[in-house]
Every structure is written in C-alpha cells, then in structure tokens.
Amino acid sequence: MLCLTAGGASRAAPVERADAEEDDDGGGVHWLLERTHLSTLMFLHYGGGEQGGERFNKFYVSRGYLTLKLEPLRWFHTRATVDVYEDDDGWELRFKYIYGRFIAPLETAVVSRPMVEFGLVHVPWLSYEEEINRYRMQGTMFLERAGLFNSADLGVTVGTLLGRPLSEEDQERSSPHFPGTWGSISAGLYNGGGYHGAELNRSKALAARISVRPLGAWAPMLQVSYLLVYGKGNVESAPDWDLHGAFASFESRYLVVTGQYARGRGSQNGKNLDRDGEAVGFQGASGFTELRWPAVGAALFGRYDWLRRDADADDSAPETSGRLIAGLAYFFFRDCGLVVDVDHLWWLDTDQPDEWEVKLTMQIALP
C-alpha cells in the first residue's frame, strides 16, 4: 500500500499490497471501501526571526494535504492530493497530485516493479531525496529551496527498481523506500511549470534520476545517484534550464549522511537570468546528517547548503549564499512528530542582511 511519509513525498517506486486479493469485477460499497485509502499530512509551525530586514513572529501552516487513493486493481492505482495553503489573499486550494499509476507485477534479476504515472505526477528527484532526508517539515530540500524546480508537474513519469527487492532484513538495515537490490531509475517528460504554475510556453522538460547501490545487498545502506534536468524556463521567452547533479547517501537505523553537488543554468520559473535575459549559470553543494535514537523516537539533524550564481546575474540576485540548519526531533506516533530548529541564511558577496528563523513544527501524518 502507498502512504505519505515524514518527508512529505509518496513512494515513486510501486509497492504492491501484501494482502492484495485476486482482482475481480465486483462492485458496491464494500468493494469500494476495501480499495480506498484516505490520509493526511500537515506541517504546523510557530516561528520567529528576521526576513528581508524585518522581524516576524507568527503561527503558520506550510502544508495541508488530504490524499485519496483508489486501488481498483493490483496493477492500477489512482491518487488525488489536495493542497491547502495560505497566500496574500487568504486560504487557497489546489491539486498537488492527481494521476493514474500502472504497475507491472514483475520481479527479475534486472528490473522489478516497473511503473508509469500519468497526470499531475511526481518528478524524479524530490520524491527520492525526501525519503532519505525526512525533514521536509522543516523546509524544502536544497535544490527546491534554491528555486531550481519543485516536486510535481503535469506529465508522465516512468520508473523501476534495479534488481529484485531487498529482503525485509536488508530493508530494516537501510530503508524500505526504493528497495531495489542494485538501486532504482525514474525519468519523465513534463510541461515544466510545476504543480503551482500554468505552462507559459510550448517547450517540455526532461528529468531523470538513476540511483545505484554499488555493493548491492552486501551494503544496502550506501547509494550514489545522478540527476539530469533539461528544458526551458517557464516564461514566454523560454530561457535555457539545465541541471546536472551528483548525490551520495548512507542510511542506517541510527545514522543518515548525504552529500550532493549540482551545477547548471537557469531555473524552472525562468527567473535566474542576466540583464540580457539569458540563463545564468550556478553551482551548489549540500550536506545533511541525522543521528537517530529509535528507542525513544528522538533525533538530532543538521544541514549546510552553499549556492553560487554567476557574477553577471541581475543585481537583485545575490551571487553566493550559505545556509545552516540544525534541529532536534521527537516522533511520538509513527510519522507524527515535533521539531525545534534554527535556520540561518547569509550572503557572502553582498551586504544583503542575513535571514534567520527559530521555529517549532508539528508534523501530523496519518494514518
């Protein structure tokens, strides 16, 4: 069964219900209830700090999801996720995901559980990273926070596990997410506007991820990944947008460590431009560490981001920035938890004032 997790992303690799019954053509209320799953994910905050040179102190909600999934067949699932959010005009409602997913019940030494999503779907990268760094409740991941892309778009995504699924024991040692013995692959073609933006040109964006467990079941905790994005920024002038990224991760029951590096030009929103309207180059790196104490549901985590844009960027865009995040988490029921963190952003090449926030977050993820 598919479910939302602390990272806020759904499994991009298909997972067949362990207790699935034989497909039938039955109907009625009982048939529908057996195959319908309702879940919610909420990020509730109280924080204070400084942004844009001004102090703030407020309660706010950064995510409110309600997800309905229907699994009429073992090889076909549907999902609709409604996102409730607050903007300058008050509370708004939009879809985050709305798609159909086809799953092939195939397990071989080469590939397992190949799938296709069609509609408003997961893009390949963030649904993967957010299963490793489970603190999406604190804020967006490095590449999304840098404004380079987001987690869903209109289009089609295909994916598969590499090799057979890891044993339950090996998944316990590492992670049950994307459990291919040798890794996983995901790729897709998209409008390029993201889930919260209309398509403003006719171009399409390609995104792909390949993740490899180089030692297979001997060391399932270790993975290395490559990310590719190639398209045009989502404005009428369609500036260049491309990205290459490398990522390495170690996941165990008590320790998670990741490191990544990315470089490219432009951005999904088409705003990373110079004065002549040409895409500006960038490069960046990020590291994340989490120390877990599973016996009591507690964890310490930290993250450092570094991003540099080319010097000929528009004057309003800072050239180099650094961000440091540190926090303490306590999960009191499944993926429901509390997080206290400090988030500090600064610029290295300009006199723009630092931004910082200290906040308390409650994540509610049910069932």
Beta strands, then each sheet from edge to edge (+ up, - down):
strand 1: 36-51
strand 2: 54-73
strand 3: 76-87
strand 4: 90-103
strand 5: 111-122
strand 6: 152-162
strand 7: 183-190
strand 8: 205-212
strand 9: 222-232
strand 10: 240-251
strand 11: 255-265
strand 12: 281-293
strand 13: 298-309
strand 14: 320-333
strand 15: 336-347
strand 16: 355-366
sheet 1: 1+ 2- 3+ 4- 5+ 6- 7+ 8- 9+ 10- 11+ 12- 13+ 14- 15+ 16- 1+
end
